[in-house]
Amino acid sequence: MAEATLGADVRQIVLSNAAFGPRDVKALADAMAEDSSQYRALRDAVAELELREETPASNVRLGCCLYLLGHFERAIDVLKRGDNGALAHYYLGRAYIATQKFDLALESFRAARIAGYNSDECALGEVEALRLKGNAAEALQILDRLSGPVVESAEYLFQRGATLACLGASRDEVIELYERAVQSDPYHVGALFGLGLENDRQGNDEVALELYQRCVSRFPPHLGALINLGILYEDAEQYEKAVRCYQRVLDAFPDHPRARLFLKDAQAAGRIVLDEDVARRKDRLAQILATPVTDFELSVRSRNCLQKMGIMTLGDLCRCTEQDLLASKNFGETSLAEIKEMLASKGLRLGQLLPERTAAEPLGEPEEPLAPEEEALLAKPVSELNLSVRARKCMARLGINTVGELIRKSGDELLECKNFGVTSLNEVREKLRALGLKLRGD
């Protein structure tokens, strides 16, 4: 019941006509941190919001939600069409930092302060932009000018630690500031990443793993933590978890070179481990199937019948059916039950090694099973293709929710949708081409 209520709250916050402010953004982020399934609830609500008539106010709401989902470029595009208010400027600054546009981030944080956003938070935003731009000394000057409760906040402590690290401060001083930040906010993304990175460098893999895991539970995702966590998962041969980390990075930055490379490596390594596991299971099964039936305590009647039929091993039995055994002279239901119980003790059954018979022959060659990464690609929501509003509305009208559903459509079928023209069609084809896919008939 609690999860259902949480999902309803996420949807209500996104789709409500009520005022939308910093507390709502924090509520959405907290909801996803408490229950990762709320990411899907937010994503679905955002897709519905995008279909509504666009207004400056709705663009601010939509842009902030896109930022939380990690769709930074789209967030920038939408927020720039917002109401030019404090919230829009502040989250433009956050999105600009995520995309490494630090000069634009500085302008946005200063505009947010003028428009009435919390001045301390804007100052800390400027500090981060200056530090990442390479102006750590100027960033420290801003930190030194701040006073009051803000200097005990997790964000201030983290920014001070990160800035001092850039200026060559001692490792102990920096770690102490990060630890104080985490004491103030146990899920502060920056401080958790800083501590995780330090433990990672010292070879404390278990501690680093736990810190990175807490870090990536927050939204928007911390790309550095996702990359490093994926590497630790690979080292532990947990390739599926590593793949999910790299895919989250690529959801935000589809062209991220390291994430693309690491994803391919993790997928390849995962397949090798899977193949080795399959080979081991086959070897164990072969050993069991080669076991002589004389190793088991069977009734004289059962042993004699099996000998007459030339059945020497468990493998021979698994190539027989109940009807085959019952057709043998003096072999009845009691002997059959005895044989089935013996096979079951080894996880086997009669007829197990016979080719499966289907009711009708297939009309053509059977399709090759999809690799896990191909299945994941086809299951990718079309809302993550970063399509234009017109193209997204067409997807909604046609009931197309995933990439797999999209590529089953032809270009002509899409053009039949209202307000969907050649420009939108070319856009869809370009997005699919980037994924190595195309529409039916292309």
Beta strands, then each sheet from edge to edge (+ up, - down):
end
